[in-house]
Amino acid sequence: MAFKTISLSEKAYRRLKAAQRRRESFSQQIIRITSTRKISEIVGIFSDAEAKTIREGVERVRKSARVRKWR
């Protein structure tokens, strides 16, 4: 396995360290934080009732939003 050295500001290092899970290396943490989930991994995460509640909330927000007219 190849290794790379990176430079971080003190602030970035403190934030990374604070977000680190128990027994997690910085490499594991960066991979976890930067990975994207596939849609197949999140399908079914909400019950039908929860999905309906979320959908209704989104629709309410959309209907109440002001639409700007383009010039």
Backbone atoms as SQL, in Angstrom:
CREATE TABLE atoms (id INTEGER PRIMARY KEY, chain TEXT, resi INTEGER, resn TEXT, atom TEXT, x REAL, y REAL, z REAL);
INSERT INTO atoms VALUES
  (1, 'A', 1, 'MET', 'N', 0.845, -1.169, 0.000),
  (2, 'A', 1, 'MET', 'CA', 0.000, 0.000, 0.000),
  (3, 'A', 1, 'MET', 'C', 0.896, 1.239, 0.000),
  (4, 'A', 2, 'ALA', 'N', 0.560, 2.185, -0.852),
  (5, 'A', 2, 'ALA', 'CA', 1.319, 3.427, -0.925),
  (6, 'A', 2, 'ALA', 'C', 0.802, 4.409, 0.119),
  (7, 'A', 3, 'PHE', 'N', 1.668, 5.275, 0.551),
  (8, 'A', 3, 'PHE', 'CA', 1.300, 6.294, 1.521),
  (9, 'A', 3, 'PHE', 'C', 1.641, 7.658, 0.975),
  (10, 'A', 4, 'LYS', 'N', 0.860, 8.663, 1.341),
  (11, 'A', 4, 'LYS', 'CA', 1.092, 10.053, 0.960),
  (12, 'A', 4, 'LYS', 'C', 1.107, 10.899, 2.213),
  (13, 'A', 5, 'THR', 'N', 1.956, 11.880, 2.214),
  (14, 'A', 5, 'THR', 'CA', 2.007, 12.840, 3.313),
  (15, 'A', 5, 'THR', 'C', 1.222, 14.071, 2.894),
  (16, 'A', 6, 'ILE', 'N', 0.331, 14.525, 3.763),
  (17, 'A', 6, 'ILE', 'CA', -0.438, 15.733, 3.475),
  (18, 'A', 6, 'ILE', 'C', -0.225, 16.744, 4.588),
  (19, 'A', 7, 'SER', 'N', -0.417, 18.000, 4.269),
  (20, 'A', 7, 'SER', 'CA', -0.297, 19.069, 5.267),
  (21, 'A', 7, 'SER', 'C', -1.690, 19.581, 5.604),
  (22, 'A', 8, 'LEU', 'N', -1.916, 19.792, 6.884),
  (23, 'A', 8, 'LEU', 'CA', -3.182, 20.337, 7.366),
  (24, 'A', 8, 'LEU', 'C', -2.897, 21.517, 8.270),
  (25, 'A', 9, 'SER', 'N', -3.793, 22.475, 8.266),
  (26, 'A', 9, 'SER', 'CA', -3.682, 23.556, 9.241),
  (27, 'A', 9, 'SER', 'C', -4.008, 22.974, 10.616),
  (28, 'A', 10, 'GLU', 'N', -3.632, 23.675, 11.652),
  (29, 'A', 10, 'GLU', 'CA', -3.949, 23.214, 13.011),
  (30, 'A', 10, 'GLU', 'C', -5.457, 23.095, 13.199),
  (31, 'A', 11, 'LYS', 'N', -6.190, 24.060, 12.648),
  (32, 'A', 11, 'LYS', 'CA', -7.645, 24.049, 12.777),
  (33, 'A', 11, 'LYS', 'C', -8.231, 22.817, 12.077),
  (34, 'A', 12, 'ALA', 'N', -7.759, 22.503, 10.868),
  (35, 'A', 12, 'ALA', 'CA', -8.245, 21.338, 10.133),
  (36, 'A', 12, 'ALA', 'C', -7.911, 20.055, 10.892),
  (37, 'A', 13, 'TYR', 'N', -6.705, 19.978, 11.442),
  (38, 'A', 13, 'TYR', 'CA', -6.297, 18.794, 12.207),
  (39, 'A', 13, 'TYR', 'C', -7.186, 18.613, 13.439),
  (40, 'A', 14, 'ARG', 'N', -7.462, 19.693, 14.155),
  (41, 'A', 14, 'ARG', 'CA', -8.305, 19.603, 15.357),
  (42, 'A', 14, 'ARG', 'C', -9.712, 19.123, 15.004),
  (43, 'A', 15, 'ARG', 'N', -10.256, 19.631, 13.892),
  (44, 'A', 15, 'ARG', 'CA', -11.593, 19.209, 13.474),
  (45, 'A', 15, 'ARG', 'C', -11.606, 17.742, 13.072),
  (46, 'A', 16, 'LEU', 'N', -10.599, 17.328, 12.329),
  (47, 'A', 16, 'LEU', 'CA', -10.497, 15.935, 11.907),
  (48, 'A', 16, 'LEU', 'C', -10.368, 15.030, 13.129),
  (49, 'A', 17, 'LYS', 'N', -9.518, 15.416, 14.052),
  (50, 'A', 17, 'LYS', 'CA', -9.299, 14.639, 15.271),
  (51, 'A', 17, 'LYS', 'C', -10.575, 14.560, 16.111),
  (52, 'A', 18, 'ALA', 'N', -11.311, 15.650, 16.202),
  (53, 'A', 18, 'ALA', 'CA', -12.541, 15.682, 16.998),
  (54, 'A', 18, 'ALA', 'C', -13.635, 14.799, 16.392),
  (55, 'A', 19, 'ALA', 'N', -13.632, 14.655, 15.066),
  (56, 'A', 19, 'ALA', 'CA', -14.655, 13.859, 14.393),
  (57, 'A', 19, 'ALA', 'C', -14.280, 12.387, 14.279),
  (58, 'A', 20, 'GLN', 'N', -13.087, 12.057, 14.729),
  (59, 'A', 20, 'GLN', 'CA', -12.581, 10.692, 14.590),
  (60, 'A', 20, 'GLN', 'C', -13.312, 9.736, 15.529),
  (61, 'A', 21, 'ARG', 'N', -13.691, 8.579, 15.003),
  (62, 'A', 21, 'ARG', 'CA', -14.336, 7.548, 15.807),
  (63, 'A', 21, 'ARG', 'C', -13.282, 6.742, 16.557),
  (64, 'A', 22, 'ARG', 'N', -13.723, 6.045, 17.578),
  (65, 'A', 22, 'ARG', 'CA', -12.817, 5.226, 18.386),
  (66, 'A', 22, 'ARG', 'C', -12.128, 4.182, 17.514),
  (67, 'A', 23, 'ARG', 'N', -10.836, 4.076, 17.649),
  (68, 'A', 23, 'ARG', 'CA', -10.004, 3.107, 16.917),
  (69, 'A', 23, 'ARG', 'C', -10.048, 3.282, 15.400),
  (70, 'A', 24, 'GLU', 'N', -10.314, 4.487, 14.947),
  (71, 'A', 24, 'GLU', 'CA', -10.367, 4.760, 13.519),
  (72, 'A', 24, 'GLU', 'C', -9.118, 5.531, 13.114),
  (73, 'A', 25, 'SER', 'N', -8.457, 5.075, 12.078),
  (74, 'A', 25, 'SER', 'CA', -7.288, 5.798, 11.584),
  (75, 'A', 25, 'SER', 'C', -7.757, 7.019, 10.800),
  (76, 'A', 26, 'PHE', 'N', -6.851, 7.955, 10.559),
  (77, 'A', 26, 'PHE', 'CA', -7.208, 9.114, 9.752),
  (78, 'A', 26, 'PHE', 'C', -7.591, 8.673, 8.338),
  (79, 'A', 27, 'SER', 'N', -6.902, 7.678, 7.796),
  (80, 'A', 27, 'SER', 'CA', -7.236, 7.181, 6.455),
  (81, 'A', 27, 'SER', 'C', -8.653, 6.624, 6.429),
  (82, 'A', 28, 'GLN', 'N', -9.000, 5.813, 7.422),
  (83, 'A', 28, 'GLN', 'CA', -10.351, 5.250, 7.486),
  (84, 'A', 28, 'GLN', 'C', -11.388, 6.359, 7.627),
  (85, 'A', 29, 'GLN', 'N', -11.070, 7.344, 8.433),
  (86, 'A', 29, 'GLN', 'CA', -11.995, 8.451, 8.660),
  (87, 'A', 29, 'GLN', 'C', -12.222, 9.253, 7.380),
  (88, 'A', 30, 'ILE', 'N', -11.167, 9.562, 6.671),
  (89, 'A', 30, 'ILE', 'CA', -11.289, 10.334, 5.435),
  (90, 'A', 30, 'ILE', 'C', -12.091, 9.557, 4.402),
  (91, 'A', 31, 'ILE', 'N', -11.849, 8.258, 4.294),
  (92, 'A', 31, 'ILE', 'CA', -12.619, 7.427, 3.364),
  (93, 'A', 31, 'ILE', 'C', -14.095, 7.416, 3.769),
  (94, 'A', 32, 'ARG', 'N', -14.370, 7.289, 5.061),
  (95, 'A', 32, 'ARG', 'CA', -15.762, 7.285, 5.540),
  (96, 'A', 32, 'ARG', 'C', -16.447, 8.610, 5.241),
  (97, 'A', 33, 'ILE', 'N', -15.773, 9.699, 5.527),
  (98, 'A', 33, 'ILE', 'CA', -16.364, 11.023, 5.356),
  (99, 'A', 33, 'ILE', 'C', -16.593, 11.363, 3.888),
  (100, 'A', 34, 'THR', 'N', -15.704, 10.925, 3.038),
  (101, 'A', 34, 'THR', 'CA', -15.784, 11.314, 1.629),
  (102, 'A', 34, 'THR', 'C', -16.516, 10.315, 0.747),
  (103, 'A', 35, 'SER', 'N', -16.908, 9.176, 1.298),
  (104, 'A', 35, 'SER', 'CA', -17.609, 8.194, 0.465),
  (105, 'A', 35, 'SER', 'C', -19.050, 8.639, 0.249),
  (106, 'A', 36, 'THR', 'N', -19.581, 8.310, -0.903),
  (107, 'A', 36, 'THR', 'CA', -20.980, 8.615, -1.196),
  (108, 'A', 36, 'THR', 'C', -21.754, 7.309, -1.169),
  (109, 'A', 37, 'ARG', 'N', -22.966, 7.401, -0.731),
  (110, 'A', 37, 'ARG', 'CA', -23.794, 6.208, -0.636),
  (111, 'A', 37, 'ARG', 'C', -24.515, 5.982, -1.957),
  (112, 'A', 38, 'LYS', 'N', -24.622, 4.727, -2.333),
  (113, 'A', 38, 'LYS', 'CA', -25.389, 4.358, -3.510),
  (114, 'A', 38, 'LYS', 'C', -26.865, 4.378, -3.148),
  (115, 'A', 39, 'ILE', 'N', -27.700, 4.691, -4.121),
  (116, 'A', 39, 'ILE', 'CA', -29.139, 4.733, -3.872),
  (117, 'A', 39, 'ILE', 'C', -29.635, 3.397, -3.331),
  (118, 'A', 40, 'SER', 'N', -29.044, 2.300, -3.771),
  (119, 'A', 40, 'SER', 'CA', -29.476, 0.982, -3.302),
  (120, 'A', 40, 'SER', 'C', -29.211, 0.781, -1.813),
  (121, 'A', 41, 'GLU', 'N', -28.298, 1.563, -1.247),
  (122, 'A', 41, 'GLU', 'CA', -27.985, 1.454, 0.176),
  (123, 'A', 41, 'GLU', 'C', -28.994, 2.191, 1.048),
  (124, 'A', 42, 'ILE', 'N', -29.731, 3.142, 0.465),
  (125, 'A', 42, 'ILE', 'CA', -30.659, 3.931, 1.281),
  (126, 'A', 42, 'ILE', 'C', -32.124, 3.665, 0.967),
  (127, 'A', 43, 'VAL', 'N', -32.386, 2.845, -0.061),
  (128, 'A', 43, 'VAL', 'CA', -33.768, 2.494, -0.383),
  (129, 'A', 43, 'VAL', 'C', -34.366, 1.769, 0.818),
  (130, 'A', 44, 'GLY', 'N', -35.550, 2.200, 1.222),
  (131, 'A', 44, 'GLY', 'CA', -36.235, 1.555, 2.338),
  (132, 'A', 44, 'GLY', 'C', -35.816, 2.068, 3.698),
  (133, 'A', 45, 'ILE', 'N', -35.026, 3.136, 3.741),
  (134, 'A', 45, 'ILE', 'CA', -34.550, 3.662, 5.024),
  (135, 'A', 45, 'ILE', 'C', -35.703, 4.273, 5.830),
  (136, 'A', 46, 'PHE', 'N', -36.733, 4.788, 5.117),
  (137, 'A', 46, 'PHE', 'CA', -37.905, 5.353, 5.784),
  (138, 'A', 46, 'PHE', 'C', -39.093, 4.421, 5.596),
  (139, 'A', 47, 'SER', 'N', -39.950, 4.403, 6.608),
  (140, 'A', 47, 'SER', 'CA', -41.202, 3.654, 6.458),
  (141, 'A', 47, 'SER', 'C', -42.093, 4.422, 5.484),
  (142, 'A', 48, 'ASP', 'N', -43.163, 3.793, 5.017),
  (143, 'A', 48, 'ASP', 'CA', -44.090, 4.472, 4.108),
  (144, 'A', 48, 'ASP', 'C', -44.669, 5.727, 4.758),
  (145, 'A', 49, 'ALA', 'N', -45.002, 5.623, 6.042),
  (146, 'A', 49, 'ALA', 'CA', -45.582, 6.767, 6.751),
  (147, 'A', 49, 'ALA', 'C', -44.570, 7.911, 6.863),
  (148, 'A', 50, 'GLU', 'N', -43.314, 7.587, 7.177),
  (149, 'A', 50, 'GLU', 'CA', -42.273, 8.607, 7.268),
  (150, 'A', 50, 'GLU', 'C', -42.029, 9.263, 5.914),
  (151, 'A', 51, 'ALA', 'N', -41.988, 8.458, 4.867),
  (152, 'A', 51, 'ALA', 'CA', -41.778, 8.992, 3.521),
  (153, 'A', 51, 'ALA', 'C', -42.914, 9.923, 3.131),
  (154, 'A', 52, 'LYS', 'N', -44.141, 9.552, 3.482),
  (155, 'A', 52, 'LYS', 'CA', -45.299, 10.392, 3.168),
  (156, 'A', 52, 'LYS', 'C', -45.208, 11.723, 3.906),
  (157, 'A', 53, 'THR', 'N', -44.838, 11.693, 5.178),
  (158, 'A', 53, 'THR', 'CA', -44.698, 12.910, 5.972),
  (159, 'A', 53, 'THR', 'C', -43.634, 13.822, 5.377),
  (160, 'A', 54, 'ILE', 'N', -42.511, 13.252, 4.989),
  (161, 'A', 54, 'ILE', 'CA', -41.430, 14.032, 4.378),
  (162, 'A', 54, 'ILE', 'C', -41.893, 14.634, 3.058),
  (163, 'A', 55, 'ARG', 'N', -42.526, 13.825, 2.223),
  (164, 'A', 55, 'ARG', 'CA', -43.019, 14.282, 0.918),
  (165, 'A', 55, 'ARG', 'C', -43.998, 15.440, 1.092),
  (166, 'A', 56, 'GLU', 'N', -44.925, 15.323, 2.049),
  (167, 'A', 56, 'GLU', 'CA', -45.902, 16.388, 2.299),
  (168, 'A', 56, 'GLU', 'C', -45.218, 17.666, 2.773),
  (169, 'A', 57, 'GLY', 'N', -44.208, 17.527, 3.614),
  (170, 'A', 57, 'GLY', 'CA', -43.463, 18.698, 4.081),
  (171, 'A', 57, 'GLY', 'C', -42.745, 19.404, 2.946),
  (172, 'A', 58, 'VAL', 'N', -42.146, 18.627, 2.072),
  (173, 'A', 58, 'VAL', 'CA', -41.450, 19.206, 0.910),
  (174, 'A', 58, 'VAL', 'C', -42.447, 19.946, 0.033),
  (175, 'A', 59, 'GLU', 'N', -43.594, 19.345, -0.213),
  (176, 'A', 59, 'GLU', 'CA', -44.618, 19.990, -1.042),
  (177, 'A', 59, 'GLU', 'C', -45.094, 21.299, -0.414),
  (178, 'A', 60, 'ARG', 'N', -45.281, 21.317, 0.911),
  (179, 'A', 60, 'ARG', 'CA', -45.693, 22.551, 1.599),
  (180, 'A', 60, 'ARG', 'C', -44.667, 23.650, 1.391),
  (181, 'A', 61, 'VAL', 'N', -43.399, 23.299, 1.544),
  (182, 'A', 61, 'VAL', 'CA', -42.333, 24.290, 1.370),
  (183, 'A', 61, 'VAL', 'C', -42.303, 24.793, -0.067),
  (184, 'A', 62, 'ARG', 'N', -42.430, 23.891, -1.010),
  (185, 'A', 62, 'ARG', 'CA', -42.418, 24.282, -2.425),
  (186, 'A', 62, 'ARG', 'C', -43.570, 25.221, -2.751),
  (187, 'A', 63, 'LYS', 'N', -44.761, 24.933, -2.241),
  (188, 'A', 63, 'LYS', 'CA', -45.926, 25.772, -2.518),
  (189, 'A', 63, 'LYS', 'C', -45.808, 27.145, -1.868),
  (190, 'A', 64, 'SER', 'N', -45.150, 27.215, -0.718),
  (191, 'A', 64, 'SER', 'CA', -45.053, 28.491, -0.013),
  (192, 'A', 64, 'SER', 'C', -43.862, 29.332, -0.491),
  (193, 'A', 65, 'ALA', 'N', -42.993, 28.764, -1.277),
  (194, 'A', 65, 'ALA', 'CA', -41.802, 29.486, -1.743),
  (195, 'A', 65, 'ALA', 'C', -42.197, 30.562, -2.757),
  (196, 'A', 66, 'ARG', 'N', -41.538, 31.688, -2.670),
  (197, 'A', 66, 'ARG', 'CA', -41.749, 32.747, -3.650),
  (198, 'A', 66, 'ARG', 'C', -40.913, 32.458, -4.877),
  (199, 'A', 67, 'VAL', 'N', -41.513, 32.687, -6.011),
  (200, 'A', 67, 'VAL', 'CA', -40.788, 32.470, -7.263),
  (201, 'A', 67, 'VAL', 'C', -40.411, 33.832, -7.826),
  (202, 'A', 68, 'ARG', 'N', -39.121, 33.984, -8.122),
  (203, 'A', 68, 'ARG', 'CA', -38.650, 35.238, -8.716),
  (204, 'A', 68, 'ARG', 'C', -38.936, 35.241, -10.199),
  (205, 'A', 69, 'LYS', 'N', -39.327, 36.381, -10.690),
  (206, 'A', 69, 'LYS', 'CA', -39.543, 36.522, -12.124),
  (207, 'A', 69, 'LYS', 'C', -38.219, 36.873, -12.779),
  (208, 'A', 70, 'TRP', 'N', -37.936, 36.243, -13.890),
  (209, 'A', 70, 'TRP', 'CA', -36.718, 36.519, -14.640),
  (210, 'A', 70, 'TRP', 'C', -36.942, 37.732, -15.512),
  (211, 'A', 71, 'ARG', 'N', -35.953, 38.542, -15.614),
  (212, 'A', 71, 'ARG', 'CA', -36.044, 39.743, -16.453),
  (213, 'A', 71, 'ARG', 'C', -35.672, 39.459, -17.859);
